[in-house]
Amino acid sequence: MWALLPVGVVAWILSLLHAPEPLLFVVSAIGIIPLAALVGKATEELAYHIGSVAGGLLNVTMGNVPELVIGILALRAGLVTLTQASIIGSVIGNASLVVGMSLFWGGIRNGIQSFNREEVGHHAVLMVLAVASLALPSLFRATAPRGNVEELSVFVACLLMATYLAYMAYDLLGFRGGQGLNRSHSMLDESEEAAEALVTEEGTAEWSIRRSVFWLAAATLGVAVVGEVLVDAVRPVEK
């Protein structure tokens, strides 16, 4: 995986040399893969230092950096279809592929698994809200063709961001009775046992906080540069 890191630099150089779009697309797509893996690695290393709850939220937030960057670049370039595909692909991938593979591998490795019912309920509500928010502008356009779908989309986007911030305040800071302040002793014991088992099996953090932050920032910047090459290569196809 790490041997592919120079491919992103090759994609950027090829873009300066005005290489053919199909070649740029293939090279830049390959170059983003190790950068996304580097984002995940840096996030995991940070999670060792800041704790499981904050680390989990950080992993969820930074894990979608490639899709977020590509979506912003595509939208800035006027590639609305590519932006929509990036968002839908990210939602489907996280809701189906990531969760499905996690449950499948966890079942093979650990047998019967147990989950906190309250936490699962929170995530289920957030997922339903996200899917409904994606469908709402389309339904609005179908039922009210003369309505201003752009204003509705902006409102829905602000609502989703506010919901995410509220959930972070609830789960991480314990605001309004969140688990940050009201974790039961049994839940704390289970969390400590799981953390000890993870550390025993996989070891401690390999990177310091400073190194993790540096590589996280560098990988994010690399995704932005290579993602712009990818978007430019896709532009002729969409047109």
N, C-alpha and C positions, 0 to 999 in steps of 0.2 A: 504493500500500500504506500509506504513512505517513498519508495523508489519512483512513484508517479508524480511526486511533487514538482519536479522540473517541467513536467508537461504543461503546467499553467503558464510558466515563463515562455515556453515555446509557442503557445497559443497567442500570447501577447506580442511576441516578436513577429509571428506570421501575420497578425493583424496590421502591424506597421508596414509590412512588405506587401500588403494588399493581396494576400493569398485567396484562392477561390473559397466561396462561402461554404460549400460542403465540407472542405478540409478544415476550415475554421470551426465549424459546428462540431465535428467529431473530436478534434483535438481539445477544444475548450470544454466540451462535455466530460471528456476523460480527466481533464485537469481539475475540474471542480470536485471530483470524487475524493481525492486525498485531502483537499482543503476542508471539505465537510467532515471527514474523519478526524482531522486535526482539531476542528472546533469541538467535536465530541470528546476527544481525548483531553483537551484543556479544561473543558467543563467538568469532566469526571475528576480531574485532579483538584480542581477548586472545591468540588463537593466534599472531598476528604477533609478539607480544612474548615469549611463553614458549617458542616453538619448535614444530616440527611434531609431535613425538611427544606432548608434554604437551598441545598444542593439540588434537590429534586425540582424545585421551582426554577432554579437557574438552568438546569438541564432542559426543561420543557421550553423555556424562553429562548435560549441560545441554540437549541437543537434545530430550530426552524429558520436559522439565519440565512442559509443558502436560498430557500424558497422565498423568504421575505425580500432579500436583496434582488434576486432575479425578477420578482414581481414588481418591485419599485422601478427598476431599470426598464423593464418592458412597458410599464405604464407611462413612464416618462417619454419613451420612444413612440408612444401611440399604439402599441401592440396590445390592444385590449383582450383579444382572444388568448394570447399567450399568458397574460396576467390571470385571466379566469382559469385557464388550464392549470397554472401553477398553484393557485389557491385550492382548486378542487382536488388536484392530485395530492397536495399536502394533507388535506383533511381525510381523504380516503386512505392514504398511506398510513397515517397515524391511527386512525380509527379502526382499520381492518388489518393491515399487514403487520404493523408494529405490535399492536395488542395481541393479535392472533399468534404471531411467532413467539411472543413472550409467554403467553399461556401454554402454548404447545411445548416449548422447550422446558418451561418450569414444571409442567406435568411429567415430562419424561425424566427430568433430573431429580425432582423432589417428591413425586407422587401427588397425593391429594394436597391441594393448597387452600389456605383460608385467607380471607380478606376482610378488612374492616367495612362493615355494612354502611356506616355513615359516610365514609370516604368514597366508597363506590357510588353511593347515591349522589354525592356532590358532583363527581366527575360525569355521571350519566346526565344530570341536569345541564351541566355546562355543554356537553356534546349535543344534546337536543337543541339547546339555545343556539349553538353555532350552526347546526344544519338548518334550523328554521330561519336564521338570519340570512343564510345564503339563498334560501328559496324565496324569501319575502319580496325582494325587488323584482324577481321574475314573475311572481304571481301578481304583483301590483301592475306591472306593465301589461300582462295579459288581460287583466280585468279593467284597467283604466289606462288605455293607450295614450290619452292626452295628459296624464298626470306627470308630475316632475319626479322621475325615478332617480335622478341624480341627488336631489335633496334627501330622498328617503334612504339612499345608499349611504350618504354621509352620516345621517342620523343613526343608522344601524351600525356603522363602523365605530362611531363614538360610543354607542351603547355597549358594543362588544369590548372595547378597550377599557371602559369604566367597569364593566363586570369583571374583567381579568384583574384589574387593580384592586377591586373590592375583595375578590377571592384571595389574592395574595395577602391583603391586610388581615383577612379572617384566619387563614390557615397559618401564616408565618408569624404574625404579631399577636394572634389571639383576640383580634378586635371583635366586639359584640358576641363574646362567648365562643370564639373559635378554639380549636384544639391547641393553639399555641399557649394558651393559659390553662386549659382544662383537660389535659391529657390524664387519663386514668393510670393508676399504678400498674395494672396489668398490661396496658398498651405500652407504657414506658419500659416495662420489663421485656416485652416481646421485641420492641425496637432495639433495646440494648443487646439482647441475645442475637438478633439478626445482624446488627452492626459488628459485634464481636466475631461472628461466624464469617462475615464477609472479609473482615480484616485478616483473620487467620488464614482464609483460603487464598485471597488475592494480594495480601500484603498491604503495606502502608502506601502513602502517596509517594510517587516517584519525583514529582516536581514541587518546587516551592510555590508560594502564592504569587510572588513576583514573576516567576517564569511562566506560570499558568496564565496569568493576565496578559503577559507579553505575547505568548503564542496565540491566545484567543483573539487579541486585537490584530495580530499579523494575519491570522487565517481569515478573519472577517474582511480585512482589507484585500487580501488575495481573492476571496470570493467575489468582492465587488469588481475588481479589475477583470478577472476572467469571465465573470457573469456579463459584463458589458460587451466583451468580445462575442460571447454566446448570443446575446440579444441582437447584436449587429449582424451576425451570421443568419439568424432566423428571420430578420426583417424582410428580405426578398421573398422568402417562402410565403409569409402571410399576405404580402401584397399581391 
